[in-house]
Amino acid sequence: MTAEREQNMAKSKLSVRFEAALQASGARTVLRLPDAASKKLPSRGQVAVHATINGHTFDTVIEPDGEFGHWMSLDEGLQKAAGTGPGKKATVKVEPREEWPEPRVPPDLRATLSSAPREVQELWHAITPRARWEWVRWVNATKNPDTRKRRVEVTISKMSSGKRRPCCFNLASCTDPELSKSGKLALD
């Protein structure tokens, strides 16, 4: 365990333990936190956590479900490592972290940022990883290609004027376009 990880654990001292069944939704596998577990977390929005599922540890960002709860997506590799899958129960522990992992910046936003004015690129690197997560989440929150293109353009425009975070969107809503309906997690 790194010294940074130990410091983060000492600061938060919050460890939320629970059991939950994994659910398939389309091509995705989702673990929805029980209400009691979500209520213990420090935010109704995204929460960066160090997680353990069936003894397998990893860092992730838990997403809001739009109903004051949380969920996380589990890829096939993680499911295999944890020995679990859709329909199976898993033993889970999550510990909120102060340090956020870097988001996966989608190719369209990454390309636009790389060709943006220097001050926008500098601001992107100066903002916190959590703020970068918010920009990425806002851009990704639509299925409509025209809306998405406009959001990428607006990101650059807002950052050009010094804005460090997107405004005017509910941070506690479910924004995953594959799993969201009217801002709420909608599983098959």
ChimeraX attribute file (.defattr): number of C-alpha atoms within 10 A of each C-alpha:
attribute: neighborCount
match mode: 1-to-1
recipient: residues
	/A:1	5
	/A:2	7
	/A:3	8
	/A:4	10
	/A:5	14
	/A:6	10
	/A:7	13
	/A:8	17
	/A:9	17
	/A:10	11
	/A:11	12
	/A:12	13
	/A:13	12
	/A:14	15
	/A:15	16
	/A:16	17
	/A:17	16
	/A:18	14
	/A:19	16
	/A:20	15
	/A:21	18
	/A:22	22
	/A:23	20
	/A:24	17
	/A:25	14
	/A:26	10
	/A:27	7
	/A:28	15
	/A:29	20
	/A:30	19
	/A:31	22
	/A:32	23
	/A:33	23
	/A:34	15
	/A:35	12
	/A:36	12
	/A:37	18
	/A:38	19
	/A:39	15
	/A:40	12
	/A:41	20
	/A:42	12
	/A:43	16
	/A:44	20
	/A:45	19
	/A:46	22
	/A:47	22
	/A:48	19
	/A:49	22
	/A:50	21
	/A:51	23
	/A:52	18
	/A:53	21
	/A:54	17
	/A:55	14
	/A:56	14
	/A:57	16
	/A:58	12
	/A:59	16
	/A:60	21
	/A:61	22
	/A:62	24
	/A:63	24
	/A:64	28
	/A:65	26
	/A:66	22
	/A:67	14
	/A:68	16
	/A:69	26
	/A:70	28
	/A:71	19
	/A:72	17
	/A:73	18
	/A:74	20
	/A:75	13
	/A:76	13
	/A:77	9
	/A:78	16
	/A:79	18
	/A:80	12
	/A:81	13
	/A:82	17
	/A:83	14
	/A:84	19
	/A:85	21
	/A:86	16
	/A:87	12
	/A:88	11
	/A:89	15
	/A:90	21
	/A:91	15
	/A:92	19
	/A:93	19
	/A:94	24
	/A:95	21
	/A:96	26
	/A:97	24
	/A:98	16
	/A:99	15
	/A:100	19
	/A:101	16
	/A:102	13
	/A:103	17
	/A:104	11
	/A:105	17
	/A:106	12
	/A:107	9
	/A:108	12
	/A:109	20
	/A:110	14
	/A:111	12
	/A:112	15
	/A:113	19
	/A:114	11
	/A:115	10
	/A:116	16
	/A:117	13
	/A:118	12
	/A:119	13
	/A:120	23
	/A:121	17
	/A:122	12
	/A:123	15
	/A:124	18
	/A:125	11
	/A:126	12
	/A:127	13
	/A:128	17
	/A:129	16
	/A:130	20
	/A:131	17
	/A:132	22
	/A:133	20
	/A:134	20
	/A:135	22
	/A:136	21
	/A:137	20
	/A:138	23
	/A:139	25
	/A:140	20
	/A:141	18
	/A:142	18
	/A:143	12
	/A:144	10
	/A:145	9
	/A:146	9
	/A:147	14
	/A:148	18
	/A:149	15
	/A:150	11
	/A:151	21
	/A:152	21
	/A:153	15
	/A:154	14
	/A:155	23
	/A:156	20
	/A:157	14
	/A:158	15
	/A:159	20
	/A:160	17
	/A:161	10
	/A:162	12
	/A:163	15
	/A:164	20
	/A:165	18
	/A:166	19
	/A:167	12
	/A:168	7
	/A:169	10
	/A:170	12
	/A:171	18
	/A:172	20
	/A:173	24
	/A:174	28
	/A:175	26
	/A:176	21
	/A:177	15
	/A:178	16
	/A:179	18
	/A:180	18
	/A:181	15
	/A:182	11
	/A:183	19
	/A:184	19
	/A:185	24
	/A:186	15
	/A:187	16
	/A:188	8
